[in-house]
Amino acid sequence: MPRHNDKILKEVLQEMMDKYEYKDKLYQSKIRKFWLEVMGTSINQYTTTLNLKGKKLFIAIESASLRQELSFGKEKLKDALNREIGEEYIEEVIIR
């Protein structure tokens, strides 16, 4: 007989992540892994920073030409990252 406060484990974990603000840290690690897998080592070696602050992703690139090239595909990159983390979390990608 289920009690009135029974919840699915997924719901409990989601509530805990929201309450203790673990979501940013979890998404940050997923983004780093995705960046290395999809962009490869050649682009990764020019990447100095990948920081998720709020719902904005800041990417620092050393190479000016690569930075410009990536800035043309920011929306596509944002969509791919949101698919990877499983929700529409990232609102803006800022490449510096």
N, C-alpha and C positions, 0 to 999 in steps of 0.2 A: 504494500500500500504506500504510494508516494506521499511524502509530506509536502506541505504548502511552500516550503523554502528550498525544495530540491531544484537544482539547476544543472544544466549540462556543463561539463568541465570546460568546454570551449568558451562558454559565456562567462564563467568565473575567471578564467585566464584573461579574457578580453577586458573585463572590468578591472582586474588587477593592473594590467598594462596601462589602461587609461588613468587610473587613480595615481599610480606611482611614476607615471611618465616614462615608462620603459619603451614605449612605442618608437620614439626618436632613435634610441640606441639600437633597437632591433632593426629598424629600417636602414640606419646608417651602415650596419654590417652587411645587410643584404645588398645595398647599393655598391659598397666597395667590392664585394664578390662579383656582382654583375658587371661592374666596370672593367675589372681585370679579365673576365671571361669574354665579354663581348668586344671591348675595345682592343684587347690584346696587349702584349708587353710593349710594343712600340709606342702606342699612345699613352699607356700607363707610365712609361718612364718620363714623359713630359708633364705628367700630372703631379702637381705638388700638394694640392689639397682637394678633398671631397668632404664638405661639411654640410650637414643638414641642420638648419636653424629654423625652427617652426615648420612652415610648409614650403620653405625656399631651400633649394639646393645650390650651394656655392661651389664652383669648380674653378681651381686655379691651374692654368696651363702656362708653361714656360715659353713655348714656341708661339710667336705672333701669328704665323701663317696657320698653324693648327688651331689656335684659338679662334681665328676668323672662320675657318672652315666649320668648326663645331658650332659656332654661333648661328650659322645658317640652318642647322638642324635641331635647334633647341626644343621645338615643339615635339618633334619626332622622338627625341631623346627623353623628354618628359613623359610621353605616352608609354614608351618602352619600360622606363623605370617604374611607373605606376603599375603596369601589368606585372612586373617582377615582384613588387611588394604586395600585390593583391588588392589594392584599393586606390582610389583617386586621392592620394595624399599630397603629392608634390604639386604645388600650384605654379611655381616659377623656377626656371633654371637660369642661374646667373653665371656666366663664364667670364673670368677675369684673366 
